[in-house]
Amino acid sequence: MNLYQNRFRFKVAIIVVAFLIGFVSLYYTNTLVSQLIQREKAQITLFSKALRYLWDRENEESMKFILEEIIKANTSVPTIATDENENIITERNLNTKGMSEEAKQLYLEKELARMKEEFPPIKINIGKDRYHLIYYRSSDLIYQLKYYPYIQLTVIAIFGLLAYLAFSYSRRAEQNRVWVGLAKETAHQLGTPISSLLAWVEYLKTNAMTEEILDEINKDVRRLEIIAARFSNIGSQTALLQEDIAKIIEEMLAYLRPRISTKIQLEYHNFLPYNFSVRLNRYLFEWVLENLIKNSVDAIQAEGKIVVETRLSSKDKLLYIDISDNGKGIPPRKIKRVFDPGYTTKKRGWGLGLTLAKRIIEEYHKGKIFVKYSELDKGTKFRIILKR
């Protein structure tokens, strides 16, 4: 899964899993607390009953009741009963199964010492100068409750670490893709003027130089200078100047017309006031415009039309620049992904052009760029919005 392209879903998944961990933790804790409450209630009832029997010292059933009702009926609290000399009489809820007598004795003595440190014993008088002592400690259930928050924090920490590592890997992978993409985009940008210059060189080998040819060569050389300026502006403090937007678009279209298929028409409809200007970086904005037009060219299968329109919003506060074509269109489920790095439907190229266009418009010019309309086999319209 591409974490960058699915970052929103991945974040939602992390939140959902964290919520489930919290919910399960709360449910488990509440279950433990409920069990403790029920057990303590039963113990209080049991000890009350025991005391009632012990009032009758001559009752022969007293000791039997203590051993069977208190000791044997207890199924969770580790308990050891001793005589007045602390000789072990019996034990309950201690895992001595499979131990030899010697090992069992050492284990019980160790547990007895542990119980002495944890709680004072319950003294039960059974005759003159005779008594039994009931030692006990917290059950395993209480220990689970005690250490559960630490276990929970460890699980959440591991989960957070895995999520961080996943995002870090995705970020590094994305950085690598961007560098590769920039290299390929540079080659793609340079390809048009270089190919054109090579063609002129071949032409000049067999034909004489004319003013028209010289002008076209100058355009290609100028184009190389513009491309260099574009890349030098990426990542640096970009100066925005008042520029005649209509003039920039007209010059861009004039350069592209002889360099695309003659079956594709490039039209410009300008509805702006005369000499209308807006603050922008010419080199970067031309890059955006060229990328959008080239995408439209690629979307047109054989012949078609690309229309660029400029107009003001109803209150004249925003500038709308629309680039539309009658190409193959974009599938509805993919419209939101067209600006993601690496997304492309073309066999050539890397899919960085629209990503850079979005960054140039939104980060450098504080504007917006989005797909205004798209329908399969009917065409697509991109819209750029700039503030006056």
N, C-alpha and C positions, 0 to 999 in steps of 0.2 A: 504494500500500500504506500502511495506517495503521501507522506505526512504533510508536506507543504501544501499540496493541492487539497488535502482533506483535513487541514488543521482545525477547522471549526468543528467537524464531526469528531475528531480525535479529542478535542477539549471537552466536548459534551460527554463523550464516553468516559473520560477521566472523572468528570463531575458525578456522573451516574454511578460509577464504580465506588467513588469515595462515599457517596450517599448510602449505597448498599452496605459498605463496610460499617459506617456509622449506625445504620439501622440494625444490622445484625448484632453489632456490639451492644447497643442499648437493649435489644431483645434478650440477648444472652445474660447481660448483667441483671436485668429485671427478673429473669428466670431464677438466677442464683439467689437473689435477695428474697424472692418468694419462698424458695425452698428453705432458706435460713429462718424465715419468719415462722413457717409451719413447724420446723424442727424445734425451734426454741419454745414454741407454744406447747408442743407435745412433751418436751423435757420438763417444763414448769409443772404441767399437770402430773407427770410421772413422779417427780420429786415430792410434790404435795401429797400424793397418795402414799409414797414411801414413809414420809414423816408421820402420817396418820397411823400406820402400822407400828412404827417404832415406839410410839407412846406406850404400848403394851410390851414391857420387857420380857414377860413370861410367855409371850406368844411364840410358839415354836415355828410358826410360819414366817416370822419376820425375816430371818436370814435367807430362807428359801425365796422369799419375795424379792429381797435385795439382789440376790444372785441371778434369779431368772427374769424378773421384771425390769430391773434397772440395767444390769450388766448385759444379759443376753438379748433383751429387747432393743438395746441400742445397736443400730446398724451403721452408724456413720462416725460417731465420735470415738477416737482411739482411747481406750480406758484400761487401767490396771488397778486391781484391788489387792491391798496388802494387809497384813495383820499389824498389831501395834509395834512390832519389831521391824516393820517394813520388809517382811518376807513376802514375796509375790505369791498370791493365792490363785488368781485367775486374770485373764486379760481378754480384751474384746477389740475387734476391728484393727488388729495388727497382723501384718502378713508374715506369719511364721511357718507357712506351709512348706514342707520339704526340708526344713532345717533340722540339724541334729540337736540333741538336747543341750549340748554345750554351746553351740552357736545360738540356739534359741534363748538360752539364759543370758548370754552376753548382749544379745539384741534387746531383750526386755529390760535389762539393767540400763542400757543406753537410752531407751525410750523413757524409762522411769525418771532418769536424770533430766531429760528434756522436758518432761511434764512438770517436774518440780520447779523448773525455771519459768514455766509459762503461767501456771495457775496454782493457787493453794489447794490442798486436797480437801475432800469432804469427809468429815469425821463422823462415824456411826458407832455409837456405844452398843455393845452386845452383852455386857455383863460387868461385874465388879472389876474395875481396872483393866477391862478388856474392851477393845474397840478395833474397828477396821477402818482403813483409809482408802478412799476412792480417788485415784489420780486420773487426770485426763488432760488432753490438749486439743487445740483447734483441729477440726476435721479438714480433710483434703479439699472439701468444698470451699472452706474459708480461705485456704491458701490459693486456690484458683482465683477467688475473688480479689485477693490481695495482689497477685502478680498479673492479673488480667490486663489492667491498664498499660503495663509495660509491654506486654505481648502485643497489645493493640497498637501502641505507638511504633513498635518495631515493624509491624506489618505495613502500617501506613508509610513509614519512612522508606521501607524497601519499595513500596509501590511508587512513592514520589521519586525515588532515585531512578527507577526504571523509566518513568515518564520523562524525567530530565534527560537521561541518556538517549532516549528515543528522539526527543526534540533536538538535542545537540547533534546527533547523527544527521537528522533531517536538515538542520541548519548548515552543517558542513557540506552535506551533499548538494544543497541548494547553492551555496557559494561556489562550489566546483562547477555546477551547471551554468551559473552566471558567467564565470570566467570563460568557459568554453563557448558559451553563447555570444559573449562580446567578441571573441576572436572570430567566430563565424559571421557575426553581424558585420564586423569590420570588412571581412572578405566580400560579403554580399554587397555592402555599400560601395566598395572600391571596384567591384566587378563591372558595373555599368560604364563608368567613364573610361576604365582601362580597356575594356573590349572595344569601345567606340574609338579610342585613340589608335589601337592596333589596326582597326579597320581602315582608319584614315591613312595610316602608314602604308598599308598595302595598296590603297587607292592611289597614293602619291607616287608609288613606284612606276605606275603606268600612265599617270595623268598629271597635268600641270596644276600648280597651286592657283586657286582663285580666291577672291575676297570672301565668297560664301563659305568655302572650305576652311579658310583661316578663322572665320568667325566661329564655326562649329568646333574647331580644335580648341580655340580659346575658351569656349563654354565648358568643354570637358576638363581642361586644366583648372579652370575656375571651380569646377565641381569637386575636383580633388582637394582643393584648398578648403572648400566648405566642409567636406567630410572630415578633414583633419581638425577643423575648428569645432565641429560637433563633438567629437570624442574628447577634445581638450576641455570642453565645457562640462562634461559629465563628471560629477563629484567635486566640482569647484564652485565657488561663489559666483552665481550667474547674474550678470547685469541685465536688467530689463529696460528697454528703451522704447520711446514712442515710435511705432512703425506703422506705415500705411499697409493695412492688412490685405486690401484688394490687390495692391501692386505685388506683394509677396506671392500671393496665390497665382496671379496671372503669370509671373515669371517662372514659377515652379511648373505650371501646366505647359508653358511654352517649351521648357526644357524636356519634359517627359513625352510630349506628343510624338516627336520623331523617333523616340526610343522605345515605343511600345507598338503592338500590332496595329496596323492600319484599319483593322476591322473593329477596333474599339474607339468610340468617340469620347473625348474629354470636353465637358462643357462647364462653364462657370456662370452662375447667375448671381449677380451682386445687387443686393437691395439696401446697401448702406449709403449714408450721405457721402457726398464727394469729399475726397481726401480724408476719409475717416481713419483715425489712428487708435492704436491700443498698445499698452505696455507689454512687450514680450521680448524674448531672445530670438532673434531671427533665425539663427543657425539651428537651434533646437526645435523651433516651431516648424521649420521646413522639413526637418527629419520626421516629425510626427505626420505631417501632411503627406510626405512621400511614402511612408509606411502604410498609411491608410489607403492611398491610391493603388499602391502595388498589391495590397491584399485584394482590393476590388478587381484589379486586372487578373489576378490568379483565380478569382471566383467566377469570372466570366469564361465559360467553356469555349466558345468559338467567337461570336461577335456580340457586341452589346454597347452599353452606354454607362459612363460614370459622370455624375453631376455633383459639382461642388456649389453650395449655396451659402451666402453670408447674409444675415439679417439681425436686427435688434429685437429684444423681447418687447412685450407690449408696453412696458414702462421705461424702455430705453436704458435699463440699468445693466443688462446682460447682452453679450454678443454670442449669437448662435452660428456655428460653422458646421454644416451638414455635408457629409460625403456619402452618397448613395450609389448603388449599382443594381443592375438587373441580373446578377449572377446566381449561383446555386443556393445561396442562403446558408444560415447556420441552424443546426438542429436545436430546438428549444431547450433541451436538457444541457446543452453545451454553451449557451450564451453567456452564462456567468463565469465560465472558465476561460474565455478567449484572452483575458489579460494575464492569466497565470503563466509564470515562467515555464517554458518547455512545451506549452500547448501549441500544437500546430496540426493542420489537416493536409499540409503540403508534403510531398515526398522530399523536396529539398528544403534547406533552411532548418533553423533550430527552434523557432517559435519565441524569439526574444523581442521582436519588433514592437508588438502591441504592449508588452510589459514595459519597455522603455518609453513608449508613447504615453502610457498612463502615468509613469513617474514624472515625465517632463511636464505634462499638463497639470497634474495635481500637486506635485511637490515644488516645482520651480515656478509655475505660473498661478498656483492656488485656484485652479479651475476644475472642471469636471470633464470626463470623457466616458462614454458608455454607448451601448448598442441601443439606438432609438427604436429600431424596427428590423425584424428579419423574418423571412418566410421562405421555406424550402422551395427552390426552383423559381422564386420570384425576385429575390434580392435582399439586400441589407442596407441599412442606413446607420452610420455612426454619427454621433453628435458631440461636438466640443463646445463647452460653455466657458467663456472668459468674462471677467468683470471689466466694466469700462474704466 
